[in-house]
């Protein structure tokens, strides 16, 4: 079964939440020094982007305030 719009939005929300929790309390120097952190944040951003790209245009158009 293909993911629904709600599934994709949930994936985006969850990945953003995880990224924020990983980055909390970290500085740029931590990102430069910690390859695992860097890859984890990149993966979370990829999940958000992939889900966003697959949302129907009507959903994106209904929320122009979200880039």
Number of C-alpha atoms within 10 A of each C-alpha: 3 5 11 11 15 10 12 19 16 14 19 21 14 15 19 17 13 15 18 13 11 15 17 9 8 11 9 9 8 13 15 10 10 11 11 10 17 15 12 15 20 13 14 21 16 14 19 20 12 14 18 19 12 13 15 10 10 8 11 15 10 9 9 8 7 7 6
